[in-house]
Amino acid sequence: MNHKELRRHFIETAYKTLEGVVSSTSYVEMREGEQIEINFLDGKGRLPTPHTTEITVLDINFASLFFDDFQVLNEGVTGNGKSYVADALGTMICGPDGYLNLTLSGGAMGTSAVEPFTKTILENRIPKIRIDLEKCAKYGIIFLDEINAGDFKDTSRVVEGVAQINGQREYLRLPIPGTDKFKKIPIIAAMNPSDALHSHARELSIAGENRFLKFRFPNGAEENPSSQPDSDISDYLHEQFWQEFREKTRDSRSWRDIYPLVTDPQQFLREFDGVTKEFIDVVMGYVGKNPLETFERNVSLMKQGGVEPNFSIRKDNEFQTIVNAQNTLKHGFVRRDVKKIRNLSRLLGFIKSIKDKSYEPHVSLNDATASVGMILESKAVTGTNYGGLMTLVNDGRRSYEKSIVEMRIPKNYGVRQTIWQAAVNSSTKHGFKGYISTIQKGISLLNTQSPCNISQAVEKSRLIADLVVLKHFSETHQEEVDSALKSEDAFLEFTKVYDKNKNEGSVYERLDSIVR
């Protein structure tokens, strides 16, 4: 049986086995149309409608197993099922010996996240704590409860897939059969809200939260109290799952052979198309940071390239509304969030492929839009309402799509990418001069005085600034670029010139999503 079929049977069997064990508690609803709508359901039911996808807490926890560097942090009140869902998932797949549920605590006698991966040995009759290599490859899923109570130094390393103590360091991973690769052991974490109603809980540090994608775990008992499972999770869940899987696939290998193989994240590492990459570039500067600061940064680059902006941002009521929404953020986007956006986009595409039973995920602009919004909402101060930040993301999406329509950009292509490719094609008839002229025309088309709102102004400033950088790079390396444009594969040869010279200035990094 091929890999895709194994994965399909694994997913179908998992969901079937968990029916009646884990209640279907809704977390979020994605509605896809002219814009992407994200409704945070908080456990509330919604009547199914066309072009919508309801995502449950089980969907998120289960799908996260297929993605390395994507740790889920469930925040919710005690008793609403955070541990229960993780226990059901971990016990079903890995069994009682392959699933670790660890409740962290602080202090001298507290429980450390690294403790399960150590052993005590005698050296010259003196007990020493050492890393246990076998334990580092023992577990398939790890659940860290009360994550905000443990020692951050130990916890952060375990979350990143490393056990480290007394100078020893070992990866937490499972070998993938038939390859020389390994799968990082997935981490699911939980914590209580750190607000006035839960005074025993403390806030997880910003550095800690940045290692996770935090979700507010909904309380399903408020919606369907009589359907909540009332029995303990038995070890038989593991046997039930694998017995049915073996009957479907005739594959008698153990969970250690099948699980890391079908959840190998390498199978989903597809490149995003031009429009998705460009949208992420332009919208993050609008929704995650004061838009005027982002605008002025881009305008500075434009002016360095001799381009004066024909549009501006006013500090009016619209501007104040944006700033007020951003005031609910603990902090804006950081480097880790870029990978989170990519992985969450893939995860959402993966969940949708489960719902439509294709099991062949792909990433759309809608998935990227939802991911930017959900990650931004996860940074909101505890106790603030969800939704306001997602509104900003949708504003950015509408403005970006308006630019695509007005400039008649081909499907799946970004504005910058289209202008650059048109410039390369123009060089076949008009040489380097025609190449530069086409880039300049693209800048002029974007740099119009037509009325635009704040999101349009910020996004246009980013697009123009990047084209200014492209023009500057090309003129600085005119001889090499001209030679590349005359070759049979001009796009490939240009990329080689870019890779050779991009380290001359950090600003050239802006071109990465254009030329690749």
N, C-alpha and C positions, 0 to 999 in steps of 0.2 A: 504494500500500500504506500502511495507516495506521501510526501511530507504534508501537502495541503489537505489530503484526506484524513491523515492522522490528526491534524489540528482541528478539523471540522468535527470529528467524532469526539475528541477531547472536550471541545467547547459544548457540544450538544449534550454529552453525557453529564458534564458538570452541572449545567443548568437543570437538567431533569432530576438529578440526584438531590439537588438542593431545594426542589419544590416541596413545600410543606415543612422544610427545615428552617429556611430563611424567608421572612416575609418580604414582599416586593415594595420597599419603601422608596418613594420617588424623591429624587434630589433636585433635578433640573429638567426643564423641557426646552428643546431646541426647535424653533419654528423657522423654516427656511423658505424665503420668498424673495421679494425685492430687497429686503434686508434681513439680517439674521436677528431673531428675537430670542433672548435667553430669559426664561422665567424660573426663578429660584422657588421651587415648590414647597420646600420645608415639610415634606411628607404628605402634602395635600394631593388629592386625586384630581385628574383632569380628563375630560372626555377626549378620546383619541380623535384627531382630525388629520386630514391629508397634509403631507409635507412636514410633519412634526415627529420628533423622536423624544420619548421619555427615557431619561437615564436615572437608574436607581443607584443606591449606595453599593449594592452587590455588583452592578455593572462596573463601577469605577474600581472597586477593590480587585475584582477578578481581572479586568483588563490591565491593571497596573502590573500584574505578574509577567506580562509579555514585554515590558519595557524596562531596560536598565536605566539607572539614574533618574528614576521617576518614583519618588517615595510619597505615599499618601499619608496625610495627617488628618485624622478625623477628630474634630472638636465638637463635644456635645456633653449634655448633662449625664450624670451617673445613671446607669440602668436603661439607657435608650437603645442599647444593642451594639455599641461599637466593638466590644470584645467578642460578643456572640457571633457577629458576622465573620470576623477574622478567624475565630476558632473553628467555625463550620467550614470555612474555605480551606484553612491550613490542615485540619484533621482529615478532611475528605481527600485531599490530594497527597499529602505527605505522611499521614498516619500519626499516631501519638509519639513515635520516636523521631519523626522527621519534621515536626512542627514545634516551634518554640514560642510559648507565651510568657513574656517576662515583664513583671511589674517593677518599674524602677523606683528607687527611693534614695534620698540623700543622707548625708551624715557619715560619721566614721563607720557605722555598722550597716550602712545602706547597701542596696543592691545596684551593682554597676552593670552597664550594658555589655562590657567585655568579659564579665565573670564566666558566662557559660562556655567560653572558648579557651579556658585556661585549665591547667592542672597543677598540682603541688608535688614537687619532687624533693628528695633529700640530696643536698650537696654538702659533703663533709659533715653529715648529721645535722645540717641546718636546712629547714624547709624553705624552698624557693618556689615562687609562682612563675610558671612558664606557659607559653602559648601551646595549646594542644592542636596539632595539625589535623588529626582525625575529626575533632569537633568543628573545625573550621569548614569542613566539607560534609557535615552531618545533616544540617537542616536545609529544607527546601523553601520554607517561608518563616519569617520571624515577625512576631507581633510585639511591639514595645508599648506597653501601657503606662500611663502617667509619665509620658516622655519629658514633661517639663519638671519632673521631680529628680531626675538623675543627674549625674555629673556630666556637664556638657562636653568636656574634653573627650571622655570615653564614648559618650553617645554619638557625637559627631563623626568619630572615626568608624564606628560600627555602621552608621547610616551610610557612609561612603564606601562600605564594603571591606573594612580593614579591622583586624584585631591587633592591638599594639600594647605591649607592656614590658617594662624593664629592658628596653632596647630591642626586643623581638617584635617582628611585624609579619603578619600573614594575611592573605586575602580570604574573604568569606565568599566562596564560590563553589559551583558544582561543575564537574567536567561534562561537556556535551559529547555524547557517544558518537564515534565515527569521525571526530574532528580533533584538532589540537586546540580547540577553543574552550572557554569556560563561560558559564552563566553566573552573573552576580546574584547572590541570594536576595530576593525581594524583601523589603521592609515595609510593613504597615504599622503606623503609629496612632496613638490616641491620647487625648488630654481633655480635661474639663475646662470650661470657659474660665478665664481669669477675670471675673467681674465681681461686683458686690454681692451677688447671690451665691457665689461659689468662692468664698473668701479663703478656703483652704488651698485653692489652686493658685499657682503663681504664673506670671507671664513667661512664655518661652522667649528667649532672647531673639533679637532680629537675626543674628547669625544662625540660630537654630531653625527659625521659620524658613529662612532662605534655602534650607536643604530639603524642604518639603513643598508639596502643593497642599495647602490647607483647605479642607471642606468643613462646612458646618453640618454636622451629622443630624439629620432630621429625626423626629420622634414619631415612628410609624404607629404607635399605640393610639395616638390622637385620631388617626384616620380610620384604621381597621382594628379595633381592640380585640375582637373575637378571633381574628385570624392570626394573632401573634403566637408563634410556637411556644408551647408550655412544657416541653420535655428537654432534658439535657442532651447534649450532643454525644453520641456513643461512638466508640471506636469502630463499630460495624460500618459507619459511614464510609470509611476508607475502603473496606472490603467490597461494599456495595458498588461504589464508584468504579473501582478497577475491574471487578467482575463483569460489569456491564460493558465497560470499554473493551475488555478482552473478547467478549462475545461478538461485538460489532466488528472488531478489527482482526481477530485471530492473532493478535500480537500479545505474547505472554511475558514480555519483558517487565521488569519492576518499575516502580514510579521513578527511581533514580535514573533510569534509562530514557523513559518517555517524556517526563515532565520538562527537563532542561532542553530537550530536543524541540518539542512543539512550542515552547515559549521563548526560544532563542530570539532576541530582539533584532538580530541582523536581518531577519526576513522582512522587516518593515522599514528599513533605512532607505527609503526612496527619496530622491531629491524633490524639493518643492518646485512648482513651476514658477515662471517669472512674475506673474501677477501676485501670487501668494507671498513670495519673498519681498516684493516691493511694497505690498500693503503693510507687512510687518515693519519694514523700515520707516514708512512715513507715519503710521498711526502711533507708534510707541512714543514718538517725540511730542505728539499732541495730547495723548490721554494720561501719560505718566509723569509729566513735568509741566511747569508753568508754560503755557503756549507762547507767551511773549519771549521768554528766555530762549526757547527752541527757535523761534522765528528769527531773533536777533543773531543767533549763532550761524544760522544758514545765510542770512543777509550779509554777514561779515565775509563769508566765503564768496558770495556772489560779487561783492564789491571788489574783493581782491582780484577777481577775474574780469573786472571792468563792466559788470552788469549792475545797473541800478534797478531796484524793484519798483514796479508800477502798481503795487498794492501794499497795504499796510494792515496793522491790527490796532483797533481802538479799545481803550479800557472802558467799555460800556457795560450794560446789564448782562449781555451775553458772556462777556469776559468774566464778570464777577460770578456768574452761575457756574462756569467751568472751575474757577478757583475754589469756590465753596465745595464743589463735589470732590476736588482733589484734597481738600483739607481733611477728609475722612481717611486718607491714606497714612499708614505708619511711615512708609517710605516708597519711593518710586521703583522703577525697574532697575535690576542689577544684572550682571553678566550671567548668573545662573538662570535667570528667567528666560533668556533666549533659548536655551536647551529645553526648559520647561514648556515653552510655547510650541516648539517643534514636536516634543513628545506628546503633549496633551492634544495637539492637532491630530497626530497619528492615532492616539488612543480614542478620540472621538470618532474618527473614521473607522477604527476597528470595531467599536461598539455598534455603529450603524451597520457594519457588515454582518454582525451577529443578528441584529434585528431583522435585516432583510434576507438573511440566510445565504448570502453570497460568500461570506467568509474570505472575501478578497478586498481588504481595505485600501482605500486611496484617500488622499488629503485634498480637500477643496478649500476655496477661499472662505466658505462658511465655517469650516472647521477651525481655520486660523483665526477668524474673527471671534468666534466663541471662545477660543483658547486665550486670546489676549484679554478678553473681558473677564473670564473666570479667574485668571491669574491675578488680574488687577483687583478684582473683588476680594480675593483671598488676602490681600494686603490691608484691607479696611480695619479700622480700629474696632476692637471687640465691642459688640452692642450696637453698632451702627447698622442701618438697614442696607440690604443688598439692592442693587438695581441702578443707582445713580451713576456709578462708574461705567456700567455696561451701556448706558445711554450715550456717554461720551464716545465709546467705541463705535456704536452704530452711527453717530454723527460723522465720525471719521470715515467710516465705510461708505456712507452716502456721498461724501465729498470726493473720495477717491474714485468711486465708480462714475461720478459725473465727469471727471477728467478723462477717464477711459472712453466714455461715450463721445464726448466732445471732440476728442482727437482721433476717433475711429481706430482704436487700438485693437489688433486681432485678439481672439479668444486665447486665454492662458498666457498672454504676454504682458509684461509691465510697460509703462510709458517710457522709461529710460532705456529699457532693453530694445524696444521697437525703434526708437530714434537712433540708437547705436547701430543696430543691424541695418537700418536704412542708410546710415552714413557709410558703413562698410560696403554695401551694395553700390552706392553712388560712386565710390572710388574706382570701380571697374571702368567707368566711362570718363570720369572727371578727375581722377587721381586724388592726391592728398588734399588738394584745394577743395575739391567737391566733398570730400569726407568731412573736413572742418566746417564747410558751409552748411552741410546738412545738420550737424550738431547745433550750430548757431541758429538755424531756422527753428529747430525744436525748442531752444531756449526762448526765442521770441514768441512762439505760439503759446507757451506757458506764461510768459511775463506780460500778461494783458492787464488792462485797467478795468476789466469787467467787474461788476460788484461781486464780492466773495465774502463768505462768513469766515470766522476765525479758523475753523478746521481746514477750509480750502486754502486760506493764506499760509498756514503752517505747512501743509502738505505740498503746495506749489513751491514754497521756498526750499523745501528739501529736494524736490525733483530738480529744480533749476540749479541748486548748489551742486548736486551730484554731477549734472551735465557740465557745469563749469569745471569741476575737478577732472572729468573725462577729457575735456578740450585741452586743459592745461597739461595733463599727462601726455596726451598725444603730441602736442606741440613741443614739449620738452624733449621727447624722444622721437622727433619727426623722422629721422633717418631710419631707425629701426621699425617704426610703425609703418612708414611708407613701404619698406621692403616686405613687411608682413601682409599689407593690403594687396600687394601684387602677386602673392603666392596663390597656389591652387586652393588651399584651405585657409582663407584669410582670417576666419574667426579663431581657429586653433592657433595660428601663428601669432595673432594679436595677444591671445591669452598667455602665450609663452613670453612675449615681451613684457606683459604686465607682471607675471610671476617673477621675472628677472629683476624688475626695477621698482616693485611696489614698496619695498622697505625704505625707499628714499624719504618717504613721508607717511605718517600715520593716516593722514587724510585720504590716501589712496585706497585704504580699506573699504571706503564707500563704493568702490567700483566692483567689489567682489561679487555682489549679487546681480550685477549687470552683465559681466563678461562670462559668467559661468552658467 
